Amino acid sequence: MKGLETIKLREDYIKLGQALKAAGLVPSGLDAKIVIQEGLVTVNGNVELQRGKKLYDGDIVEFEGEKIQIIG
């Protein structure tokens, strides 16, 4: 694991696909859609299959050993 990256919210939430792109874990929204649909992404320890899943302050996203924490 390479550590914990943070994404600061500009609004009340960020969608999962946007968070993966913002953190640089995927190059495009299409790539985000694919890895999410393949069950490769977890939110707070649970596999998440919805690209539009809303993430809020305190949520933790994990993909390929990388963790992203959402901060408000």
DSSP file (Angstrom, degrees, kcal/mol; ACC not computed):
  #  RESIDUE AA STRUCTURE BP1 BP2  ACC     N-H-->O    O-->H-N    N-H-->O    O-->H-N    TCO  KAPPA ALPHA  PHI   PSI    X-CA   Y-CA   Z-CA
    1    1 A M              0   0    0      0, 0.0    65,-0.2     0, 0.0     3,-0.1   0.000 360.0 360.0 360.0 139.7    0.0    0.0    0.0
    2    2 A K        -     0   0    0     63,-0.8     2,-0.2     1,-0.3    64,-0.1   0.456 360.0 -97.2 -97.5  -2.2    1.3    3.4   -0.9
    3    3 A G        -     0   0    0     62,-0.4    64,-1.4     2,-0.0     2,-0.6  -0.715  48.0 -50.8 120.2-171.9   -0.5    5.5    1.7
    4    4 A L  E     -a   67   0A   0     -2,-0.2     2,-0.3    62,-0.1    64,-0.2  -0.931  41.9-167.1-115.7 120.3   -3.6    7.6    2.0
    5    5 A E  E     -a   68   0A   0     62,-2.8    64,-3.2    -2,-0.6     2,-0.4  -0.741  13.3-143.7 -98.6 152.9   -4.4   10.4   -0.4
    6    6 A T  E     -a   69   0A   0     -2,-0.3     2,-0.5    62,-0.2    64,-0.2  -0.911   9.0-160.1-119.5 148.4   -7.1   12.9    0.4
    7    7 A I  E     -a   70   0A   0     62,-2.4    64,-2.7    -2,-0.4     2,-0.5  -0.994  16.9-142.9-122.7 123.5   -9.7   14.7   -1.8
    8    8 A K  E     -a   71   0A   0     -2,-0.5    64,-0.2    62,-0.2     2,-0.2  -0.736  21.1-123.0 -88.4 129.3  -11.2   17.9   -0.4
    9    9 A L        -     0   0    0     62,-2.9     5,-0.1    -2,-0.5     3,-0.1  -0.473  22.1-172.8 -71.4 136.9  -14.8   18.3   -1.2
   10   10 A R  S    S+     0   0    0     -2,-0.2     2,-0.2     3,-0.2    -1,-0.2   0.645  80.3  20.5 -96.2 -23.1  -15.8   21.5   -3.1
   11   11 A E  S    S-     0   0    0      2,-0.2     3,-0.1     0, 0.0    -2,-0.0  -0.457 109.5 -73.8-124.6-161.9  -19.5   20.6   -2.7
   12   12 A D  S    S-     0   0    0     -2,-0.2    45,-0.4     1,-0.1     2,-0.3   0.788 109.9  -2.6 -71.2 -26.8  -21.4   18.4   -0.3
   13   13 A Y        -     0   0    0     43,-0.1     2,-0.3    41,-0.0    -2,-0.2  -0.948  58.2-139.0-153.7 168.9  -20.2   15.2   -2.0
   14   14 A I  E     -E   55   0B   0     41,-1.6    41,-2.9    -2,-0.3     2,-0.2  -0.988  30.6-115.3-132.3 144.1  -18.2   13.8   -4.9
   15   15 A K  E  >  -E   54   0B   0     -2,-0.3     4,-2.4    39,-0.2    39,-0.2  -0.495  26.0-116.6 -79.5 151.6  -19.2   10.9   -7.1
   16   16 A L  H  > S+     0   0    0     37,-2.0     4,-2.2     1,-0.2     5,-0.2   0.895 113.6  50.0 -54.8 -48.9  -17.1    7.8   -7.0
   17   17 A G  H  > S+     0   0    0     34,-2.3     4,-1.8     1,-0.2    -1,-0.2   0.892 111.8  49.1 -59.3 -40.4  -16.0    7.9  -10.6
   18   18 A Q  H  > S+     0   0    0     33,-0.3     4,-3.0     1,-0.2    -1,-0.2   0.879 108.8  53.4 -66.0 -38.4  -15.0   11.6  -10.2
   19   19 A A  H  X S+     0   0    0     -4,-2.4     4,-2.1     2,-0.2     6,-0.2   0.908 107.1  50.8 -65.0 -41.9  -13.0   10.8   -7.1
   20   20 A L  H  <>S+     0   0    0     -4,-2.2     5,-2.1     1,-0.2     6,-1.0   0.905 114.7  44.1 -61.9 -40.8  -11.0    8.0   -8.9
   21   21 A K  H ><5S+     0   0    0     -4,-1.8     3,-1.4    -5,-0.2    -2,-0.2   0.922 111.5  52.8 -68.4 -44.1  -10.2   10.5  -11.7
   22   22 A A  H 3<5S+     0   0    0     -4,-3.0    -2,-0.2     1,-0.3    -1,-0.2   0.841 109.2  49.8 -61.7 -34.2   -9.4   13.3   -9.3
   23   23 A A  T 3<5S-     0   0    0     -4,-2.1    -1,-0.3    -5,-0.2    -2,-0.2   0.524 113.8-119.4 -83.0  -5.1   -6.9   11.1   -7.4
   24   24 A G  T < 5S+     0   0    0     -3,-1.4    -3,-0.2    -4,-0.3    -2,-0.1   0.688  77.6 125.9  77.1  17.7   -5.3   10.1  -10.6
   25   25 A L  S   <S+     0   0    0     -5,-2.1    -4,-0.2    -6,-0.2    -5,-0.1   0.730  77.6  25.7 -82.1 -21.9   -6.1    6.4  -10.1
   26   26 A V  S    S-     0   0    0     -6,-1.0    -2,-0.2    -9,-0.1    -1,-0.2  -0.984  73.0-136.9-136.5 149.3   -7.8    6.1  -13.5
   27   27 A P  S    S+     0   0    0      0, 0.0     2,-0.3     0, 0.0    -1,-0.1   0.738  80.5  11.8 -79.2 -21.7   -7.1    8.2  -16.6
   28   28 A S  S  > S-     0   0    0      1,-0.1     4,-2.1   -11,-0.0     5,-0.1  -0.947  74.2-104.8-150.4 167.5  -10.8    8.7  -17.7
   29   29 A G  H  > S+     0   0    0     -2,-0.3     4,-2.5     1,-0.2     5,-0.1   0.843 119.4  56.5 -62.5 -34.0  -14.4    8.4  -16.7
   30   30 A L  H  > S+     0   0    0      2,-0.2     4,-2.2     1,-0.2    -1,-0.2   0.926 106.8  48.3 -64.7 -43.6  -14.7    5.4  -18.9
   31   31 A D  H  > S+     0   0    0      1,-0.2     4,-2.5     2,-0.2     5,-0.3   0.899 110.4  52.3 -62.2 -39.8  -11.9    3.6  -17.1
   32   32 A A  H  X S+     0   0    0     -4,-2.1     4,-2.3     1,-0.2     5,-0.2   0.932 108.4  50.9 -59.9 -46.0  -13.5    4.5  -13.8
   33   33 A K  H  X S+     0   0    0     -4,-2.5     4,-2.6     1,-0.2    -2,-0.2   0.915 111.1  48.7 -57.9 -44.8  -16.8    3.0  -15.0
   34   34 A I  H  X S+     0   0    0     -4,-2.2     4,-1.8     1,-0.2    -2,-0.2   0.946 112.6  44.7 -64.5 -50.1  -15.0   -0.3  -16.0
   35   35 A V  H  <>S+     0   0    0     -4,-2.5     5,-2.3     1,-0.2     6,-0.4   0.855 115.4  49.2 -67.2 -32.2  -13.1   -0.8  -12.8
   36   36 A I  H ><5S+     0   0    0     -4,-2.3     3,-1.8    -5,-0.3     5,-0.3   0.943 111.2  48.4 -69.0 -46.9  -16.1    0.0  -10.7
   37   37 A Q  H 3<5S+     0   0    0     -4,-2.6    -2,-0.2     1,-0.3    -1,-0.2   0.789 106.2  58.6 -64.7 -26.6  -18.4   -2.4  -12.7
   38   38 A E  T 3<5S-     0   0    0     -4,-1.8    -1,-0.3    -5,-0.2    -2,-0.2   0.459 116.4-115.2 -81.8   0.2  -15.7   -5.1  -12.3
   39   39 A G  T < 5S+     0   0    0     -3,-1.8    -3,-0.2     9,-0.2    -2,-0.1   0.767  78.0 128.1  77.1  25.1  -16.0   -4.9   -8.6
   40   40 A L      < +     0   0    0     -5,-2.3    24,-0.5    -6,-0.2     2,-0.4   0.469  54.0  74.0 -92.9  -2.3  -12.4   -3.6   -8.1
   41   41 A V  E     -B   63   0A   0     -6,-0.4     7,-2.4     7,-0.4     2,-0.4  -0.921  60.1-164.8-117.7 135.2  -13.3   -0.6   -6.0
   42   42 A T  E     -BC  62  47A   0     20,-2.3    20,-2.5    -2,-0.4     2,-0.5  -0.909   7.6-158.5-116.5 149.6  -14.4   -0.5   -2.3
   43   43 A V  E >  S-BC  61  46A   0      3,-2.9     3,-1.7    -2,-0.4    18,-0.2  -0.990  84.6 -15.1-123.0 119.2  -16.0    2.3   -0.3
   44   44 A N  T 3  S-     0   0    0     16,-3.4    17,-0.1    -2,-0.5    -1,-0.1   0.856 132.0 -51.6  53.9  37.5  -15.6    2.0    3.4
   45   45 A G  T 3  S+     0   0    0     15,-0.4     2,-0.4     1,-0.2    -1,-0.3   0.391 117.6 106.8  87.0  -3.6  -14.6   -1.7    3.0
   46   46 A N  E <  S-C   43   0A   0     -3,-1.7    -3,-2.9     1,-0.0    -1,-0.2  -0.905  77.2-109.2-112.7 137.2  -17.5   -2.7    0.8
   47   47 A V  E     -C   42   0A   0     -2,-0.4     2,-0.5    -5,-0.2    -5,-0.3  -0.410  35.8-157.2 -60.4 132.2  -17.4   -3.4   -2.9
   48   48 A E        +     0   0    0     -7,-2.4    -7,-0.4    -2,-0.1    -9,-0.2  -0.967  20.5 178.5-119.5 127.4  -19.2   -0.6   -4.7
   49   49 A L        +     0   0    0     -2,-0.5     2,-0.6   -10,-0.1    -1,-0.1   0.384  56.1  92.3-108.0   1.4  -20.7   -1.1   -8.2
   50   50 A Q    >   -     0   0    0      1,-0.2     3,-1.4   -14,-0.1   -34,-0.2  -0.868  53.6-164.5-103.5 117.4  -22.2    2.3   -8.8
   51   51 A R  T 3  S+     0   0    0     -2,-0.6   -34,-2.3     1,-0.3   -33,-0.3   0.833  93.3  54.9 -64.5 -30.8  -20.1    4.9  -10.5
   52   52 A G  T 3  S+     0   0    0    -36,-0.2    -1,-0.3   -37,-0.2    -2,-0.0   0.338  75.0 139.1 -86.4   7.6  -22.5    7.6   -9.3
   53   53 A K    <   -     0   0    0     -3,-1.4   -37,-2.0   -38,-0.1     2,-0.4  -0.302  55.3-125.2 -53.5 127.9  -22.2    6.6   -5.6
   54   54 A K  E     -E   15   0B   0    -39,-0.2     2,-0.4   -38,-0.1   -39,-0.2  -0.662  22.5-155.7 -82.6 128.4  -22.0    9.8   -3.6
   55   55 A L  E     -E   14   0B   0    -41,-2.9   -41,-1.6    -2,-0.4     2,-0.2  -0.865  12.5-171.6-106.4 137.6  -19.0   10.1   -1.3
   56   56 A Y    >   -     0   0    0     -2,-0.4     3,-2.4   -43,-0.2    14,-0.3  -0.685  40.8 -54.4-122.1 173.7  -19.1   12.3    1.8
   57   57 A D  T 3  S+     0   0    0    -45,-0.4    14,-0.2     1,-0.3    -1,-0.1  -0.221 123.9  20.1 -49.2 126.6  -16.7   13.6    4.4
   58   58 A G  T 3  S+     0   0    0     12,-3.6    -1,-0.3     1,-0.3    13,-0.1   0.204  87.1 135.4  97.5 -15.4  -14.9   10.6    6.0
   59   59 A D    <   -     0   0    0     -3,-2.4    11,-2.8    11,-0.1     2,-0.5  -0.369  42.7-148.4 -67.3 147.0  -15.5    8.1    3.3
   60   60 A I  E     - D   0  69A   0      9,-0.2   -16,-3.4    -3,-0.1     2,-0.4  -0.979   9.5-165.9-120.2 124.7  -12.6    5.9    2.3
   61   61 A V  E     -BD  43  68A   0      7,-3.0     7,-2.9    -2,-0.5     2,-0.4  -0.894   5.1-166.9-107.9 138.1  -12.2    4.6   -1.2
   62   62 A E  E     +BD  42  67A   0    -20,-2.5   -20,-2.3    -2,-0.4     2,-0.3  -0.992  14.5 161.7-130.3 135.6   -9.7    1.8   -2.1
   63   63 A F  E >  S-BD  41  66A   0      3,-2.3     3,-2.0    -2,-0.4   -22,-0.1  -0.928  71.7 -14.9-152.5 123.7   -8.5    0.7   -5.5
   64   64 A E  T 3  S-     0   0    0    -24,-0.5     3,-0.1    -2,-0.3   -23,-0.1   0.866 128.3 -50.1  50.7  44.6   -5.4   -1.4   -6.3
   65   65 A G  T 3  S+     0   0    0      1,-0.3   -63,-0.8   -64,-0.1   -62,-0.4   0.427 114.0 117.9  79.1  -1.9   -3.9   -0.9   -2.9
   66   66 A E  E <   - D   0  63A   0     -3,-2.0    -3,-2.3   -65,-0.2     2,-0.4  -0.814  48.9-156.8 -98.0 138.1   -4.4    2.9   -3.0
   67   67 A K  E     -aD   4  62A   0    -64,-1.4   -62,-2.8    -2,-0.4     2,-0.4  -0.934   6.5-168.0-116.3 140.1   -6.6    4.6   -0.5
   68   68 A I  E     -aD   5  61A   0     -7,-2.9    -7,-3.0    -2,-0.4     2,-0.5  -0.991   6.6-157.3-123.1 130.2   -8.4    7.9   -0.9
   69   69 A Q  E     -aD   6  60A   0    -64,-3.2   -62,-2.4    -2,-0.4     2,-0.5  -0.925  12.5-139.3-107.8 134.1  -10.1    9.7    2.0
   70   70 A I  E     -a    7   0A   0    -11,-2.8   -12,-3.6    -2,-0.5     2,-0.4  -0.781  21.9-169.9 -89.9 127.7  -12.8   12.2    1.4
   71   71 A I  E      a    8   0A   0    -64,-2.7   -62,-2.9    -2,-0.5   -14,-0.1  -0.962 360.0 360.0-123.6 140.7  -12.5   15.3    3.6
   72   72 A G              0   0    0     -2,-0.4   -64,-0.1   -64,-0.2    -1,-0.1   0.442 360.0 360.0 -83.5 360.0  -15.1   18.0    3.9
